[in-house]
Amino acid sequence: MIAELIKKNRSYRRFYQDVSISMETLREFVNLARLSGSAANLQPLRYILSCTPEKNALIFPHLGWASYLKGWEGPSEGERASAYIIVLGDTEISQSFRCDHGIASQSILLGAVEKGLGGCMIGTVQRDKLRRDLSIPKRYEILLVIALGKPKEIVEIDTVGPEESIKYWRDEKDVHHVPKRSLDDIILDL
């Protein structure tokens, strides 16, 4: 059921790095994105796939992992993603990618959850450095990076409390908590 996949689809930031993801699996995920909706059906997105330790090592240092977790620089060696999908916008097709990359990325992550994997959409990217290290042509705008792997952490959904903080946090057992607003708080009765 889609509701269960969505509940399991959390932003995982620590993985069993030694659990590999094949190029074929990454291609299956991108195929889900390909079949998803696209504004005006322009289909301007392109993807760079990475599932080797060497290429992953080129990508990892250019990513920001969790701005609310002060002092945490991201997953340590052994807990890093075993694969990445870099989502690009082809500026020769369109100058605006609207919500396409969000729709595509959600499709990819739901496909990952269905296979017992997880991931995180990362928008904090050192784009110029990543472009240089991977020799990405200028025509492709780097929109975001999806980190993928077998989750090595527990992520729980909490209800936003009376202080209204939406900042995620980790408890003393290293469980990652994500506050979500209640359904009644987000539906306007106008």
C-alpha angles and dihedrals in degrees: 000000000000094000091061092048091051092049090051092046100092129152099266115193102175123059144173092262093195092061101092128211116212126232087241091058091049089051089052089053093050089048088059088053090048091055093049126096121284126193108259084352089270092142093203097161124111129182139214113204124206129181104145122096090234096055092038088056089057092053103041101069091057096060132093110212115188121355095187092057099078114209094015110118095188135274118338124233108292092032099062126113116278092211141021136199114200111205114213135183117221104225091196087067099038141351092211124053095186109188096330096109092050092051092045093046093050089051090051093049094047088052089051092051090050088058094049093260132112141199151179132238106226119199096167098088132151089231100182093050093045090049090052096046094048096035092236110180116243093244089073117076112210103232102173145321125240114210113205137189147109104304116247096186141062116241118193129190115228130183116253106259132223092279087062094227114160093181114125117229144176124239129217090277090053092249109154112230123200116192114215126190115246121259091247090053094058101042113081118211100208 
